Amino acid sequence: MEIGRLIRKRGLDIAVGKTSFYECDPDQKGCKPKYSDGAYAGFAYPGWAACMSACPFIVAGGTKRFVGLWAELGVHQITTTVTKTMVKYQTRYRIVKGKKKIVDTKIIGRRSTGTYKTTELSKGYRKRLNGYFNEMGVDAGIVAKMLSIPASDISILDRDELSNFRMITGPGDVGDFSSASTCAQEPKPANCIELSAMERLGSGISPRSLSMTP
C-alpha cells in the first residue's frame, strides 16, 4: 500500500508488462550485460505478463492503469504469519501516601510459544484495505473478492471484473506507456524523459529511442 501511495504521489502510470531482453535473457548461462554498467537491453511487452497476489496493491497506485488483453492480474486471501511470544516483566513499585506507584519496569525473559498462519483479518485491518482502494479510486469490492479466494489458489480477474472494480482506467497495455513514439504526442505526457545526443551515446540507446517513459 505504501508503494502504491508513492506511485500515486508522483503521478505515475502503471501497466502490467513483461520484459523481453535483446540477444539473451540474464537468467541464461553465459548471457552477458550489453552495457559496461551491467545493464541489459530489452523492451516491455504485454504478452504472458502476470501480476498476482500483492502486486494488484501496487497497480492500484497508478494514475492510469492498463492490463493488456494478454496480461493477467490475480488476487487471493492475505496470509498473516503470527508468532506468539511470552514476555516476563519485573516491575518495581513505591508506596506513596498509601498508594502504589510504578518506579520502573524491565523485561527479564522472553520466549517463543509458537507460530501459525491465518487468513483471518481483523475488522480494523479490513477497514484499512477498503480505505486504501477507495483512496486509489478502485472499488473496495475487490477486497471481498480477495478474501473469498483461498490463499492456496488464485483468481484471475476477467475483463468485466477489471472494469467493474476499476482496476483499469481504460483499454490499453504496457506499449502505450513504453513505446518510443509516446513522447511524440501533443501534448507530451508529463512523465516523458528526453535524452540528449550525448546521453544517448553514453547509454548506448539508439536514436530511434530518443524519447521514453519511465
N, C-alpha and C positions, 0 to 999 in steps of 0.2 A: 504493500500500500504506500509506503514511503517512496519507493522508486516511482510509482505511478504519479504521486504528487509532484515529484521533482520534474518529471516529464511534462506534466500539465503546466507547472510554473514557468517552464521555459518555452511553452507554446509549440512543442514538437509534435509531429505527426508519427503515426505508427502503422506499419503493415506487417503481416505475418509473411516472412520470406525465408529463403534458404540460400546459402552461398554456394555458387558454382565456381571452383577455382580454375584458373588458367593452367595449362600444362599438366599439373598433377595436384592431387589432394595432399595437404600436410600430413594426414594420417598414413599415407603410403610410404613404404620403406624406400629410402633413397631420395625422397622428394625434398628439394632444397628451396629456400626462400628466393623469390625473384629479385628482391631488392637488398641492398647492403645493410639496411637497418633491421633486417629479419622479417620484413613484411611479405606476405604472399599476395598475389594478384587474383582478383576474382570479381564476380558480379552477383547481385541479388536477383533471384527469380522466385516466382510463387509456387511452382510445382512441387508437390510432395513435402511442403513445409508444414511443420506441426508446432502448435502452441498448446501445451497441456498443463493441467494441474494448477500451479501457482502462476503460470505465465499469463492467463487472462487478466489477473490483477494489474499486470504491467500494461497490457494492451489498453485497458480501460483508461489509462492516463493520457493517451494520445488525443490531441485536438481533433485530428481526423483519424479515423480508424478503418483500415481495409483488411479484409480476409478474402483473398482471391478464391476463385471457383475451385482451384486445385489445392488450396491450403486447408488446414484443419485447425479448429480450436475446440478443445475438450475440457470438461470440468468433472470434478468428483468431490467427495467429502474431504474435509480438512482433518488430518490426523494430528493429534497432540500427544507428545510423549511426556508423561507425568512421572517425576521422581520424588518419592517421599523421603523426607529426612527427619530424623528425631534429633532435636537440639535440646541440650540441658543448659540451663542458666543458673548462675549464682547471683543472688540479689542481696545487697546489704541495706538494712533499714536503720533509722534512728527514730527514737521516740521523742517527740517534741510536744510538750504540754498534753501528754496522754494520747497523742495521735502518731501513727506510724508514717514516716516519710522515707521515700527511697533515696539512698545515698548514691549507689551505683549498681549497675548490672553488667555482668560479663558472661560470655559463653565458655563453658568448661568442658563441653563434649558435643560431638556431632557424629551421627552415623546414618547411613542409608538404610531404609527399611523396605526398599523395593521400587521397581519401575514398571509402569504399564502404559499401554497406548489406548487412546479413546477417541471416538469421533463425536462425542457429546460436546456441545458448545453451551456456554452459559448464556443467559438472556442478554447480559451486558456485552459479550463479545459478538453475538449475532447482531446486536444493535449497531456495533462499530462497523461490521461488514456492510449492513444495509446503508449506513450513513456514508461510507466510502463510495459505494457505487452511485448513490444519489448525487453525491458531490461531483462525480465524474460525468454525470449525465447519462448513466447507464441504469436501466430498470433494475431496481433492487430485487425483483423476482428471480434474478439469476442466482441469488443466494439460496433460495428454496430449491432451485434446480440442482445446485451443487450438493446440497445436503441430502438430496434424495438418491444420489448415486453412491453405491458402496465405494469405500476407499480403494478396494482391490480392483475396481472397474473404472471405466472412463466413458463419458457420454460426449460424442462429437456433435456439436450444435449444428443443425441444418440451416439452410439459408433463411427460412422463416424465423427460426429461433434467434439467429444472429441479428435479424432486423427488429423483431419484436422486443428483444432485450436491449436494443440499441447498442449492441457491442460493435456494430459497424455503422459508420456515418453515411455510407453510400456504396455504390458499386465501385470496384477498383481493386488493384493489387499492388504489390511492392514496386512494380515497374513504374507506377505513377509517381513515386517519390524518388526513385534511384536513377531513372533514365537521364543521360547527359542533356537531353533536349528539354528537360523540365525547367531549367533555369532560363530557357529562351522565351518562356511565356511572358505575356504582358497582362497585368503587372507581374513582375518577377516575384515568386514565392519568397517570403521573408527569411526562410531557413536555407536559402541557396548560398553556397560558398563558391566564389570565383577565384581560380588560381592564376597568378601572373605567369608570364612566359618563363621566368627564372624558377618559380616554384614548380612548374610542370617539369622542367628539365631536371631539377633536383630530386623529384619524386619518381621520375620515370613514367609519368602519366602521359598518354598520347594527346596531341592537340584536339582530337575528337572528343576528349573527355574534359574539356576546359571547365565546364560547369558541372557541379554535382550537388546533391542534397545529402546532408549528414543523416 
